[in-house]
Amino acid sequence: METLQFVIVIVIAYFLGNISPATLLARAVGKDIKKEGSGNAGTTNALRVLGKKAAMITLIVDIGKGFIAVKIGFAFAAPPAAMFCALAAFVGHIWPIVFKFKGGKGVAVAFGAILGVNWQLALLALLVVAVVVALTRMVSLGSITAAASFPVFAYFMEPDFFYIGIVMAVLLIYAHRGNIKRIVKGEESRLSLGKKVDK
């Protein structure tokens, strides 16, 4: 019975991750988010392509689905299942079967999932993002830096989440491989203090 519950909550978490507000909001106005802007179905590209309201909705929903996935794991299975639910929702966001395995990069859903596991750990990761973005105006670099440092934080603050945290960090950095190339070349987009995003 416990094994069945484990499998069920993991599957639920994966399909929660499949929910893509950026994709759905873009379709509602006749656009394909995967063919606009950076081609990423996430908050930053939603801001770039659809505007602030869509970006805020995308951010809230993506954080929420990660958080809810973990809480479902805690509520209906053992704590280890909740940790795997975090990974499942994250993977479901990056590779959603309902959208032909074309999703976002997983930053917001990862934050929501970590928030569900340990809010202090999540806020520490968010602090890293905020500092790096404030210094460089590059959201991608903030996300990559937070991902790289996250396993270290998890090791001391949430040891049970350490190995899954490593997997999530590696996948998130891999999802940003295009951004890494642009950062190295000095071509990465930067946040603008004015309108949306500039180069």
KEKE-87549 format. One record per atom (N, C-alpha, C): residue in one letter; x, y, z. Coordinates in steps of 0.2 Angstrom, whole numbers, plus 5000, padded with zeros to 4 digits. Atoms other than C-alpha are relative to their C-alpha. Layout:
# residues N
AXYZ ...
# end
This chain:
# residues 199
M500449945000 M500050005000 M500450065000 E499649945000 E501450125004 E500450014994 T499650005006 T502350084988 T499550034995 L500549975005 L500650124978 L499950075002 Q500149934998 Q500450284988 Q500650044997 F499449965003 F502250334983 F500050014993 V500149995007 V501950304965 V499550054998 I500549955001 I500350394965 I500250075001 V499949934998 V500950554973 V500650024995 I499449985005 I502550554961 I499650014993 V500449995006 V501350534946 V499650075000 I500449945000 I500250674952 I500550065000 A499549955000 A501750784956 A500350024993 Y499749995007 Y502450754938 Y499550044996 F500549975004 F500750804930 F499850075002 L500049934998 L500650954941 L500550054997 G499449975003 G502351004934 G499850024993 N500249995007 N501550994917 N499650064998 I500449945000 I500451134920 I500450064998 S499549955003 S501251274909 S499650074999 P500449945001 P500351444912 P500350054995 A499849965006 A501551534900 A499849984993 T500250035007 T501151414886 T499250014999 L500750005000 L499251424890 L499850084999 L500149935001 L499251614891 L500250034993 A499849985007 A500251634875 A499549984995 R500550025005 R499051524866 R499350045000 A500649964999 A497551624873 A500050064995 V499949945004 V498251774863 V500349984993 G499850025007 G498751674847 G500749994999 K499350005001 K500551654851 K500349935003 D499750064997 D501751504854 D500650035004 I499549984995 I502851544869 I500749974998 K499450035002 K504151424862 K500350024994 K499749975006 K504351524846 K500150075001 E500049934999 E504351694854 E500650015005 G499549984996 G505751784863 G500649955001 S499550054999 S506951664871 S499849934999 G500350075002 G505851514867 G499949965007 N500150034993 N505651474886 N499350015003 A500650004997 A504051434894 A500050025007 G499949984993 G504451534910 G499850075001 T500249934998 T504251694919 T500350064996 T499749955003 T505551794911 T499850014993 N500249995007 N505051754893 N499350025000 A500749975000 A503251784898 A500050075001 L499949934999 L503751954904 L500250034993 R499749975007 R504651984887 R499550004995 V500550015006 V503251914876 V499350035002 L500749984998 L501651944886 L499950055004 G500149954996 G501952074898 G500049985008 K499950014993 K501952094917 K499549965003 K500550044997 K500252024921 K500149934999 A499950075002 A500551864912 A500649975004 A499450024996 A502351854920 A499849995007 M500250014993 M501551874937 M499649945001 I500450065000 I500251734934 I500549944999 T499550065001 T501651624927 T500449985006 L499650014994 L502751654942 L499649975006 I500450024994 I501351624955 I499849924999 V500350075002 V500651464946 V500649955000 D499450045001 D502451394943 D500249985007 I499850014993 I502951414962 I499549965003 G500550044997 G501251354967 G500049924999 K500150075002 K501251194958 K500649965003 G499450044997 G503051144965 G499849995007 F500150014993 F502451184983 F499449955001 I500650044999 I500751094981 I500349934999 A499850065001 A501650944974 A500449975006 V499750034994 V502750924989 V499649995006 K500550014995 K501350955001 K499649944999 I500450065001 I500350814993 I500549945002 G499650054998 G501850704995 G500149995008 F500050004993 F501950745014 F499349985003 A500750024997 A500050725016 A499849934999 F500350065002 F499750565007 F500649945000 A499550055000 A501450475008 A500550015006 A499549994996 A503050465018 A500450064998 P499649955002 P504250615019 P500549994994 P499650015006 P505450535007 P499650014993 A500449995006 A504050534994 A499950084998 A500149935002 A503850724996 A500650034997 M499449985003 M505650744992 M500049984992 F500050025007 F505450644976 F499450044996 C500549965004 C503850744972 C500350074998 A499649945002 A504950894972 A500349994993 L499750025006 L505950814958 L499549994995 A500550015005 A504450754949 A499750064997 A500349935002 A503650924948 A500550044996 F499549975004 F505250994942 F500149974993 V499950045006 V505550864929 V499450014995 G500749995003 G503650884924 G500050074996 H500049935003 H503951064921 H500550014994 I499550005006 I505551044910 I499849964994 W500150055006 W504950894900 W499249985001 P500750014999 P502950904901 P499849954994 I500250055005 I502250754892 I499450034996 V500649975003 V500650854888 V500250064995 F499849955004 F501650984879 F500649984996 K499550035004 K502750864869 K500750015003 F499350004996 F504150874882 F500450064999 K499749945001 K504451054878 K499750055006 G500249964994 G504351154895 G500550065001 G499649944998 G505251294904 G500749975003 K499350014997 K506951294914 K499949985007 G500150034993 G506151254931 G500250045006 V499849964995 V506751394941 V499550015006 A500649994995 A505051444949 A499749945003 V500350064997 V504451274951 V500549975005 A499550024996 A506051224959 A500050045007 F500149964994 F505851364971 F499449985004 G500650024997 G504051314975 G500149945004 A499950074997 A504551134978 A500550015006 I499549994994 I506051184990 I499650045005 L500449974995 L504851304999 L499649955004 G500450054997 G503751155002 G500449965005 V499550054996 V505251055009 V500250045006 N499749964995 N506051195019 N500050074998 W500049935002 W505651375018 W500650045001 Q499449974998 Q507251435026 Q500549994994 L499550025006 L508251345012 L499850034994 A500249975006 A507151414999 A500150075000 L499949935000 L507351595005 L500850014999 L499350005001 L509251565006 L500250004992 A499950005008 A509251514987 A499750064997 L500349945003 L508151654983 L500450065001 L499549954998 L509351774992 L500650004995 V499550005004 V510751714981 V499850024993 V500349975007 V509651744965 V500050075000 A500149935000 A509251914971 A500750045000 V499449975000 V511051964975 V500350004993 V499650005007 V511751904958 V499650044995 V500349965005 V510351984948 V500050075001 A499949934999 A510552144957 A500750034998 L499349985002 L512352144953 L500150004992 T499950015007 T512252084935 T499450014995 R500649995003 R510452114930 R499949944995 M500250065003 M510451934923 M499749955004 V500350054996 V509151824929 V500349934999 S499850065001 S509851674921 S500749985004 L499450014996 L511551694930 L499849995007 G500250014993 G510651714947 G499749935001 S500350074999 S509751554944 S500549955000 I499450045000 I511351464939 I500450005006 T499650004993 T512251524954 T499749975006 A500450034994 A510851474966 A500049934999 A500050075001 A510751304958 A500749975002 A499350034999 A512651274959 A500150005008 S499949994992 S512651334978 S499549965004 F500550034997 F511051244982 F500249935004 P499850064997 P511751074986 P500450015006 V499649994994 V512951144999 V499550025005 F500449984995 F511551235008 F499549945002 A500450064998 A510451075007 A500449955005 Y499650044996 Y511850975014 Y500050025008 F500049984993 F511851075030 F499350025003 M500749984998 M510051135031 M499549945000 E500550055002 E509050985024 E500449944997 P499650055002 P510250835023 P499649944995 D500450055003 D508850715017 D499850024993 F500249985006 F508550825002 F500750014995 F499449995003 F510450834997 F500149974993 Y499950035007 Y510550704983 Y499550024995 I500549985005 I508850754975 I500250074998 G499849935001 G509550934977 G500550004994 I499550015005 I511050884967 I499749994993 V500350025007 V510050804953 V499650074997 M500449945002 M508850964952 M500550054998 A499549955002 A510351074952 A500449994993 V499750025006 V511250984938 V499550014994 L500549995005 L509650984928 L499850074998 L500249935001 L509251164930 L500650034997 I499449975004 I511051214925 I500049974993 Y500150035007 Y510851094910 Y499550044996 A500549965004 A509251184905 A500250074998 H499749945002 H510251344905 H500650004996 R499350015004 R511651284894 R500050064995 G500049955005 G511151404880 G500150075004 N499949934996 N511151554893 N500750005002 I499350004998 I512851494899 I500550024994 K499649995006 K513551504881 K499950084999 R500149935001 R512751684879 R500450045005 I499749974995 I513451734896 I500850014998 V499350005001 V515251684891 V500150054994 K499949965006 K515051774874 K499850085002 G500249934999 G514351934883 G499450024997 E500649995004 E512751914874 E499349995003 E500650014996 E511551874888 E499550065001 S500549954998 S509951974890 S500050025007 R500049984993 R509852084905 R499450045002 L500649964998 L508452154915 L500050074999 S500049925001 S507952334911 S499650035006 L500449964995 L507452454925 L499450044997 G500549965004 G506352534912 G499449954999 K500650045002 K505152424902 K500149935002 K500050074999 K505352234900 K500749985001 V499350035000 V507052164895 V500450034995 D499649985005 D508552234886 D500649964999 K499450045001 K510152164879 K500650035003 
# end
